[in-house]
Structure formats: C-alpha cells, structure tokens
Amino acid sequence: MNPIENLVKYNLELPEVSTPGGSYVSVNTRGNIAYIAIQFPIKNETYLFQGRLGNELTTQEGYEAMELCALNVLAQINAKIGFDNIVGLNEIDVYFQSGEDWDESPIVANGASDLFVKILGSKGTHSRAIFGVDKLPRNFCVGLKASFTLIK
C-alpha cells in the first residue's frame, strides 16, 4: 500500500509539519527506531479540539482530534524519514484530558489506530497505551506519540 495514494483515496491531507514547542526534536532516530515526539491536534499552525472530553468536547470530537494527531505523526515521518524507509509502526501512546465521569478513551484512541491502518496498511498495526492526564499543553483534549521501526 502506498500511503500517499491512500491519503488521496480517503480525501486526507498531511498537515504542515509543526515545530517543537521546546528544547527537543520532533523526530529522534536511534539505530533503526524513530521516536516521534508528542503530536497535538494542530492543523497548519491552528490549535483545534481544546477542552476536556466529556465536558467541552464529545467522544466523536475526540476521535477526530486523535485522527488529526495521527496525521501529524505521518507528516513528521513523511518529512523527516520518508514512508519508503519504514518497516512499520511499533506502538502509540495516547494521552487525553477529560471530565470526571467520561470513560470512552478506547473509542478516542481508535481515531489514531484506525487512521494508521487505513493509511499504512499492515505497516500501521501497532500496540498502544492510553493515559488519562490532568492537563495537556494549550488545553488540547488529546496528544499522541509513536515509534517506528526503520529499514536498516
């Protein structure tokens, strides 16, 4: 499967690659593993999906926010490594902030999981962890970090 063709097929575009908001790099490669720094629901420098899931934002909005985070991960990979240089996605860590009684984080995390498989095919299968946190930067409802194995 060709990720660029799949993006077109599903009428999706990679956002502009965002720059780190601190003293770190957005893609860090060690050996044949690439670590992608946390990506937020930012589209072309516009902050989206701010607030707490279950309070200001619905589960469906959280799913869409996580899709955007996954698109940002793919934008980083495409710009800094190239899709042809990946063996596959290893794992993702999903972070979310929510209201006290909201408990639908697996559905939100599927926004990223579904997108990675849709765009990368079998290279997009992965393991994941989901973390509820008190606060994310800029009041984003979700954040996503990932690691990929690279061709040697």
Biotite code that builds the C-alpha atoms (Angstrom):
import biotite.structure as struc

atoms = struc.array([
    struc.Atom([0.000, 0.000, 0.000], chain_id="A", res_id=1, res_name="MET", atom_name="CA", element="C"),
    struc.Atom([1.219, 3.464, -0.863], chain_id="A", res_id=2, res_name="ASN", atom_name="CA", element="C"),
    struc.Atom([0.495, 5.926, 1.982], chain_id="A", res_id=3, res_name="PRO", atom_name="CA", element="C"),
    struc.Atom([0.299, 8.956, -0.339], chain_id="A", res_id=4, res_name="ILE", atom_name="CA", element="C"),
    struc.Atom([-2.214, 7.187, -2.595], chain_id="A", res_id=5, res_name="GLU", atom_name="CA", element="C"),
    struc.Atom([-4.206, 6.143, 0.473], chain_id="A", res_id=6, res_name="ASN", atom_name="CA", element="C"),
    struc.Atom([-4.320, 9.717, 1.732], chain_id="A", res_id=7, res_name="LEU", atom_name="CA", element="C"),
    struc.Atom([-5.763, 10.785, -1.631], chain_id="A", res_id=8, res_name="VAL", atom_name="CA", element="C"),
    struc.Atom([-8.161, 7.806, -1.668], chain_id="A", res_id=9, res_name="LYS", atom_name="CA", element="C"),
    struc.Atom([-9.597, 8.874, 1.703], chain_id="A", res_id=10, res_name="TYR", atom_name="CA", element="C"),
    struc.Atom([-9.536, 12.589, 0.830], chain_id="A", res_id=11, res_name="ASN", atom_name="CA", element="C"),
    struc.Atom([-6.988, 13.377, 3.553], chain_id="A", res_id=12, res_name="LEU", atom_name="CA", element="C"),
    struc.Atom([-4.028, 15.729, 3.528], chain_id="A", res_id=13, res_name="GLU", atom_name="CA", element="C"),
    struc.Atom([-0.966, 15.788, 5.712], chain_id="A", res_id=14, res_name="LEU", atom_name="CA", element="C"),
    struc.Atom([-0.820, 18.993, 7.756], chain_id="A", res_id=15, res_name="PRO", atom_name="CA", element="C"),
    struc.Atom([2.223, 21.249, 7.695], chain_id="A", res_id=16, res_name="GLU", atom_name="CA", element="C"),
    struc.Atom([4.939, 19.833, 9.918], chain_id="A", res_id=17, res_name="VAL", atom_name="CA", element="C"),
    struc.Atom([4.786, 21.596, 13.256], chain_id="A", res_id=18, res_name="SER", atom_name="CA", element="C"),
    struc.Atom([7.909, 22.751, 15.028], chain_id="A", res_id=19, res_name="THR", atom_name="CA", element="C"),
    struc.Atom([8.753, 21.680, 18.576], chain_id="A", res_id=20, res_name="PRO", atom_name="CA", element="C"),
    struc.Atom([7.483, 23.905, 21.344], chain_id="A", res_id=21, res_name="GLY", atom_name="CA", element="C"),
    struc.Atom([10.602, 23.455, 23.452], chain_id="A", res_id=22, res_name="GLY", atom_name="CA", element="C"),
    struc.Atom([14.153, 22.132, 23.605], chain_id="A", res_id=23, res_name="SER", atom_name="CA", element="C"),
    struc.Atom([13.681, 18.850, 21.776], chain_id="A", res_id=24, res_name="TYR", atom_name="CA", element="C"),
    struc.Atom([13.394, 17.424, 18.261], chain_id="A", res_id=25, res_name="VAL", atom_name="CA", element="C"),
    struc.Atom([10.152, 16.177, 16.755], chain_id="A", res_id=26, res_name="SER", atom_name="CA", element="C"),
    struc.Atom([11.757, 13.011, 15.332], chain_id="A", res_id=27, res_name="VAL", atom_name="CA", element="C"),
    struc.Atom([14.609, 11.288, 17.148], chain_id="A", res_id=28, res_name="ASN", atom_name="CA", element="C"),
    struc.Atom([16.236, 8.296, 15.468], chain_id="A", res_id=29, res_name="THR", atom_name="CA", element="C"),
    struc.Atom([18.315, 5.789, 17.415], chain_id="A", res_id=30, res_name="ARG", atom_name="CA", element="C"),
    struc.Atom([19.538, 2.804, 15.421], chain_id="A", res_id=31, res_name="GLY", atom_name="CA", element="C"),
    struc.Atom([16.609, 1.622, 13.360], chain_id="A", res_id=32, res_name="ASN", atom_name="CA", element="C"),
    struc.Atom([13.906, 3.089, 15.618], chain_id="A", res_id=33, res_name="ILE", atom_name="CA", element="C"),
    struc.Atom([12.342, 6.518, 15.091], chain_id="A", res_id=34, res_name="ALA", atom_name="CA", element="C"),
    struc.Atom([10.628, 8.139, 18.063], chain_id="A", res_id=35, res_name="TYR", atom_name="CA", element="C"),
    struc.Atom([8.039, 10.782, 17.222], chain_id="A", res_id=36, res_name="ILE", atom_name="CA", element="C"),
    struc.Atom([7.535, 13.453, 19.884], chain_id="A", res_id=37, res_name="ALA", atom_name="CA", element="C"),
    struc.Atom([4.015, 14.062, 21.099], chain_id="A", res_id=38, res_name="ILE", atom_name="CA", element="C"),
    struc.Atom([1.760, 15.484, 18.422], chain_id="A", res_id=39, res_name="GLN", atom_name="CA", element="C"),
    struc.Atom([-1.353, 17.502, 19.172], chain_id="A", res_id=40, res_name="PHE", atom_name="CA", element="C"),
    struc.Atom([-4.473, 18.361, 17.169], chain_id="A", res_id=41, res_name="PRO", atom_name="CA", element="C"),
    struc.Atom([-2.848, 21.222, 15.289], chain_id="A", res_id=42, res_name="ILE", atom_name="CA", element="C"),
    struc.Atom([-3.636, 21.838, 11.641], chain_id="A", res_id=43, res_name="LYS", atom_name="CA", element="C"),
    struc.Atom([-1.339, 24.204, 9.800], chain_id="A", res_id=44, res_name="ASN", atom_name="CA", element="C"),
    struc.Atom([-0.475, 26.110, 12.989], chain_id="A", res_id=45, res_name="GLU", atom_name="CA", element="C"),
    struc.Atom([-4.111, 26.344, 14.121], chain_id="A", res_id=46, res_name="THR", atom_name="CA", element="C"),
    struc.Atom([-4.903, 24.855, 17.534], chain_id="A", res_id=47, res_name="TYR", atom_name="CA", element="C"),
    struc.Atom([-8.029, 22.691, 17.438], chain_id="A", res_id=48, res_name="LEU", atom_name="CA", element="C"),
    struc.Atom([-10.003, 20.480, 19.836], chain_id="A", res_id=49, res_name="PHE", atom_name="CA", element="C"),
    struc.Atom([-9.259, 22.284, 23.069], chain_id="A", res_id=50, res_name="GLN", atom_name="CA", element="C"),
    struc.Atom([-11.057, 21.348, 26.273], chain_id="A", res_id=51, res_name="GLY", atom_name="CA", element="C"),
    struc.Atom([-11.968, 18.251, 28.239], chain_id="A", res_id=52, res_name="ARG", atom_name="CA", element="C"),
    struc.Atom([-13.547, 15.199, 26.683], chain_id="A", res_id=53, res_name="LEU", atom_name="CA", element="C"),
    struc.Atom([-16.987, 14.671, 28.158], chain_id="A", res_id=54, res_name="GLY", atom_name="CA", element="C"),
    struc.Atom([-17.234, 18.332, 29.145], chain_id="A", res_id=55, res_name="ASN", atom_name="CA", element="C"),
    struc.Atom([-16.490, 20.745, 26.284], chain_id="A", res_id=56, res_name="GLU", atom_name="CA", element="C"),
    struc.Atom([-15.880, 18.018, 23.672], chain_id="A", res_id=57, res_name="LEU", atom_name="CA", element="C"),
    struc.Atom([-17.713, 14.864, 22.644], chain_id="A", res_id=58, res_name="THR", atom_name="CA", element="C"),
    struc.Atom([-16.208, 11.429, 22.185], chain_id="A", res_id=59, res_name="THR", atom_name="CA", element="C"),
    struc.Atom([-16.652, 11.839, 18.401], chain_id="A", res_id=60, res_name="GLN", atom_name="CA", element="C"),
    struc.Atom([-14.709, 15.107, 18.522], chain_id="A", res_id=61, res_name="GLU", atom_name="CA", element="C"),
    struc.Atom([-12.004, 13.293, 20.488], chain_id="A", res_id=62, res_name="GLY", atom_name="CA", element="C"),
    struc.Atom([-11.865, 10.617, 17.778], chain_id="A", res_id=63, res_name="TYR", atom_name="CA", element="C"),
    struc.Atom([-11.430, 13.344, 15.129], chain_id="A", res_id=64, res_name="GLU", atom_name="CA", element="C"),
    struc.Atom([-8.775, 15.080, 17.252], chain_id="A", res_id=65, res_name="ALA", atom_name="CA", element="C"),
    struc.Atom([-6.846, 11.824, 17.516], chain_id="A", res_id=66, res_name="MET", atom_name="CA", element="C"),
    struc.Atom([-7.080, 11.342, 13.729], chain_id="A", res_id=67, res_name="GLU", atom_name="CA", element="C"),
    struc.Atom([-5.501, 14.768, 13.322], chain_id="A", res_id=68, res_name="LEU", atom_name="CA", element="C"),
    struc.Atom([-2.742, 13.844, 15.781], chain_id="A", res_id=69, res_name="CYS", atom_name="CA", element="C"),
    struc.Atom([-2.073, 10.704, 13.717], chain_id="A", res_id=70, res_name="ALA", atom_name="CA", element="C"),
    struc.Atom([-1.930, 12.790, 10.528], chain_id="A", res_id=71, res_name="LEU", atom_name="CA", element="C"),
    struc.Atom([0.651, 14.983, 12.261], chain_id="A", res_id=72, res_name="ASN", atom_name="CA", element="C"),
    struc.Atom([2.696, 11.882, 13.136], chain_id="A", res_id=73, res_name="VAL", atom_name="CA", element="C"),
    struc.Atom([2.551, 10.821, 9.478], chain_id="A", res_id=74, res_name="LEU", atom_name="CA", element="C"),
    struc.Atom([3.539, 14.331, 8.369], chain_id="A", res_id=75, res_name="ALA", atom_name="CA", element="C"),
    struc.Atom([6.629, 14.109, 10.588], chain_id="A", res_id=76, res_name="GLN", atom_name="CA", element="C"),
    struc.Atom([7.519, 10.675, 9.179], chain_id="A", res_id=77, res_name="ILE", atom_name="CA", element="C"),
    struc.Atom([6.995, 11.808, 5.593], chain_id="A", res_id=78, res_name="ASN", atom_name="CA", element="C"),
    struc.Atom([9.062, 14.981, 6.027], chain_id="A", res_id=79, res_name="ALA", atom_name="CA", element="C"),
    struc.Atom([11.918, 13.640, 8.148], chain_id="A", res_id=80, res_name="LYS", atom_name="CA", element="C"),
    struc.Atom([12.233, 9.952, 7.223], chain_id="A", res_id=81, res_name="ILE", atom_name="CA", element="C"),
    struc.Atom([10.076, 9.108, 4.200], chain_id="A", res_id=82, res_name="GLY", atom_name="CA", element="C"),
    struc.Atom([7.371, 6.462, 4.050], chain_id="A", res_id=83, res_name="PHE", atom_name="CA", element="C"),
    struc.Atom([9.620, 4.195, 1.956], chain_id="A", res_id=84, res_name="ASP", atom_name="CA", element="C"),
    struc.Atom([12.061, 3.964, 4.866], chain_id="A", res_id=85, res_name="ASN", atom_name="CA", element="C"),
    struc.Atom([9.696, 2.486, 7.453], chain_id="A", res_id=86, res_name="ILE", atom_name="CA", element="C"),
    struc.Atom([9.203, -1.168, 8.274], chain_id="A", res_id=87, res_name="VAL", atom_name="CA", element="C"),
    struc.Atom([6.183, -0.314, 10.391], chain_id="A", res_id=88, res_name="GLY", atom_name="CA", element="C"),
    struc.Atom([4.606, 1.382, 13.359], chain_id="A", res_id=89, res_name="LEU", atom_name="CA", element="C"),
    struc.Atom([5.596, -0.184, 16.684], chain_id="A", res_id=90, res_name="ASN", atom_name="CA", element="C"),
    struc.Atom([3.444, 1.457, 19.316], chain_id="A", res_id=91, res_name="GLU", atom_name="CA", element="C"),
    struc.Atom([1.494, 4.556, 20.136], chain_id="A", res_id=92, res_name="ILE", atom_name="CA", element="C"),
    struc.Atom([0.911, 6.325, 23.435], chain_id="A", res_id=93, res_name="ASP", atom_name="CA", element="C"),
    struc.Atom([-2.395, 8.178, 23.629], chain_id="A", res_id=94, res_name="VAL", atom_name="CA", element="C"),
    struc.Atom([-2.878, 10.965, 26.172], chain_id="A", res_id=95, res_name="TYR", atom_name="CA", element="C"),
    struc.Atom([-6.224, 12.571, 26.959], chain_id="A", res_id=96, res_name="PHE", atom_name="CA", element="C"),
    struc.Atom([-7.797, 15.018, 29.378], chain_id="A", res_id=97, res_name="GLN", atom_name="CA", element="C"),
    struc.Atom([-11.421, 14.504, 30.303], chain_id="A", res_id=98, res_name="SER", atom_name="CA", element="C"),
    struc.Atom([-14.211, 15.307, 32.642], chain_id="A", res_id=99, res_name="GLY", atom_name="CA", element="C"),
    struc.Atom([-14.521, 13.210, 35.766], chain_id="A", res_id=100, res_name="GLU", atom_name="CA", element="C"),
    struc.Atom([-17.261, 10.834, 34.578], chain_id="A", res_id=101, res_name="ASP", atom_name="CA", element="C"),
    struc.Atom([-16.126, 10.372, 30.970], chain_id="A", res_id=102, res_name="TRP", atom_name="CA", element="C"),
    struc.Atom([-14.797, 6.873, 30.214], chain_id="A", res_id=103, res_name="ASP", atom_name="CA", element="C"),
    struc.Atom([-14.587, 6.339, 26.452], chain_id="A", res_id=104, res_name="GLU", atom_name="CA", element="C"),
    struc.Atom([-10.845, 6.641, 25.867], chain_id="A", res_id=105, res_name="SER", atom_name="CA", element="C"),
    struc.Atom([-10.554, 3.445, 23.755], chain_id="A", res_id=106, res_name="PRO", atom_name="CA", element="C"),
    struc.Atom([-13.019, 4.913, 21.244], chain_id="A", res_id=107, res_name="ILE", atom_name="CA", element="C"),
    struc.Atom([-10.965, 8.118, 21.034], chain_id="A", res_id=108, res_name="VAL", atom_name="CA", element="C"),
    struc.Atom([-7.700, 6.163, 20.711], chain_id="A", res_id=109, res_name="ALA", atom_name="CA", element="C"),
    struc.Atom([-9.236, 4.301, 17.775], chain_id="A", res_id=110, res_name="ASN", atom_name="CA", element="C"),
    struc.Atom([-9.111, 7.599, 15.876], chain_id="A", res_id=111, res_name="GLY", atom_name="CA", element="C"),
    struc.Atom([-5.346, 7.141, 15.596], chain_id="A", res_id=112, res_name="ALA", atom_name="CA", element="C"),
    struc.Atom([-5.333, 3.340, 15.364], chain_id="A", res_id=113, res_name="SER", atom_name="CA", element="C"),
    struc.Atom([-7.905, 3.281, 12.564], chain_id="A", res_id=114, res_name="ASP", atom_name="CA", element="C"),
    struc.Atom([-6.116, 6.010, 10.609], chain_id="A", res_id=115, res_name="LEU", atom_name="CA", element="C"),
    struc.Atom([-2.704, 4.340, 10.809], chain_id="A", res_id=116, res_name="PHE", atom_name="CA", element="C"),
    struc.Atom([-4.068, 1.057, 9.444], chain_id="A", res_id=117, res_name="VAL", atom_name="CA", element="C"),
    struc.Atom([-6.098, 2.845, 6.774], chain_id="A", res_id=118, res_name="LYS", atom_name="CA", element="C"),
    struc.Atom([-3.082, 4.789, 5.500], chain_id="A", res_id=119, res_name="ILE", atom_name="CA", element="C"),
    struc.Atom([-0.194, 2.398, 6.188], chain_id="A", res_id=120, res_name="LEU", atom_name="CA", element="C"),
    struc.Atom([-1.981, -0.945, 5.776], chain_id="A", res_id=121, res_name="GLY", atom_name="CA", element="C"),
    struc.Atom([-0.245, -3.797, 7.600], chain_id="A", res_id=122, res_name="SER", atom_name="CA", element="C"),
    struc.Atom([2.664, -1.450, 8.415], chain_id="A", res_id=123, res_name="LYS", atom_name="CA", element="C"),
    struc.Atom([0.204, 0.509, 10.569], chain_id="A", res_id=124, res_name="GLY", atom_name="CA", element="C"),
    struc.Atom([-0.653, -2.265, 13.008], chain_id="A", res_id=125, res_name="THR", atom_name="CA", element="C"),
    struc.Atom([0.663, -1.499, 16.473], chain_id="A", res_id=126, res_name="HIS", atom_name="CA", element="C"),
    struc.Atom([0.325, -1.866, 20.220], chain_id="A", res_id=127, res_name="SER", atom_name="CA", element="C"),
    struc.Atom([-0.859, 1.068, 22.315], chain_id="A", res_id=128, res_name="ARG", atom_name="CA", element="C"),
    struc.Atom([-1.226, 2.523, 25.753], chain_id="A", res_id=129, res_name="ALA", atom_name="CA", element="C"),
    struc.Atom([-3.806, 5.097, 26.849], chain_id="A", res_id=130, res_name="ILE", atom_name="CA", element="C"),
    struc.Atom([-3.152, 7.614, 29.625], chain_id="A", res_id=131, res_name="PHE", atom_name="CA", element="C"),
    struc.Atom([-5.594, 9.998, 31.251], chain_id="A", res_id=132, res_name="GLY", atom_name="CA", element="C"),
    struc.Atom([-3.805, 13.144, 32.398], chain_id="A", res_id=133, res_name="VAL", atom_name="CA", element="C"),
    struc.Atom([-4.873, 16.184, 34.374], chain_id="A", res_id=134, res_name="ASP", atom_name="CA", element="C"),
    struc.Atom([-3.694, 18.756, 31.836], chain_id="A", res_id=135, res_name="LYS", atom_name="CA", element="C"),
    struc.Atom([-2.240, 18.849, 28.331], chain_id="A", res_id=136, res_name="LEU", atom_name="CA", element="C"),
    struc.Atom([-0.454, 21.867, 26.816], chain_id="A", res_id=137, res_name="PRO", atom_name="CA", element="C"),
    struc.Atom([-2.682, 24.545, 25.297], chain_id="A", res_id=138, res_name="ARG", atom_name="CA", element="C"),
    struc.Atom([-5.686, 22.714, 26.784], chain_id="A", res_id=139, res_name="ASN", atom_name="CA", element="C"),
    struc.Atom([-5.646, 20.151, 23.939], chain_id="A", res_id=140, res_name="PHE", atom_name="CA", element="C"),
    struc.Atom([-8.015, 17.258, 24.595], chain_id="A", res_id=141, res_name="CYS", atom_name="CA", element="C"),
    struc.Atom([-5.546, 14.651, 23.278], chain_id="A", res_id=142, res_name="VAL", atom_name="CA", element="C"),
    struc.Atom([-1.914, 14.044, 22.375], chain_id="A", res_id=143, res_name="GLY", atom_name="CA", element="C"),
    struc.Atom([-0.152, 11.197, 20.591], chain_id="A", res_id=144, res_name="LEU", atom_name="CA", element="C"),
    struc.Atom([3.392, 9.857, 20.460], chain_id="A", res_id=145, res_name="LYS", atom_name="CA", element="C"),
    struc.Atom([4.662, 6.978, 18.360], chain_id="A", res_id=146, res_name="ALA", atom_name="CA", element="C"),
    struc.Atom([7.657, 4.882, 17.383], chain_id="A", res_id=147, res_name="SER", atom_name="CA", element="C"),
    struc.Atom([8.500, 3.272, 14.055], chain_id="A", res_id=148, res_name="PHE", atom_name="CA", element="C"),
    struc.Atom([10.986, 0.624, 13.004], chain_id="A", res_id=149, res_name="THR", atom_name="CA", element="C"),
    struc.Atom([13.085, 1.769, 10.046], chain_id="A", res_id=150, res_name="LEU", atom_name="CA", element="C"),
    struc.Atom([14.715, -0.147, 7.246], chain_id="A", res_id=151, res_name="ILE", atom_name="CA", element="C"),
    struc.Atom([18.397, -0.634, 8.098], chain_id="A", res_id=152, res_name="LYS", atom_name="CA", element="C"),
])
